[in-house]
Amino acid sequence: MSKDVVEMFEEFLSDEPAKWAKLSSDIQWRRLQLLLLREILIELRKLNSKGLQQEKVGG
């Protein structure tokens, strides 16, 4: 991926309710939501594996 997901998300931020309504039906917005969820899952897996490694060392 050439662009950071957070940067992509910031492009969609707006205080205009009309823009949010349009985004909710926009395929790009749906794709971005999936990318964000994917990034969250990756980070959670990293944290989980670090926690398991610490348990093995400590216990």
N, C-alpha and C positions, 0 to 999 in steps of 0.2 A: 504494500500500500504506500503510495507516494506522499500521502497527506495524513497528518495526525488526526485521529478521530475527534479529539477535543476541538481542534481547529475547525473541522467540518461542522461540528455541532454549533459552534459560535456563529457561524454564518446564518443559522436558522433562528437565532434569538432575536426577538422583537417584542416591543411593548404594544404593538398593534394587534388587537383581538382578531381583526379580519385576516391578518397574515397567518395567525395560528390556526384559524379555521381552514384556510386554504392548505396549510401544511399537513393537517390531519388526514387529508385525502391524497396527498402527494406521494408518489412512489419513492421519490428521493428521501422523504422524511421517514418512510417505513424502512427503507434500506439503512438509513442512519441509526434508527432505533436498534435494528439488529446488530449493527456494528458496535454500538455502545454496549449492548448486552454481552456481546462476544468479548469485548475488552474487559468488562467486569468479571466475567467467568474466568478469563485467563489470569487476572490479578488474584482472584480468590483461590485458584489452584496453586499459584505461586506461594501465597500466604499459608495455605494448608500444608503444602509440602515442606515449607520451612518449619512450621510447627511440629510436624511429624519427625523431622530430623532432630529438632531440639529435644523432643521426648525420648528418642532413642539414645541420644548422647547423655541426657540427664537421668534417664531411668533405666 
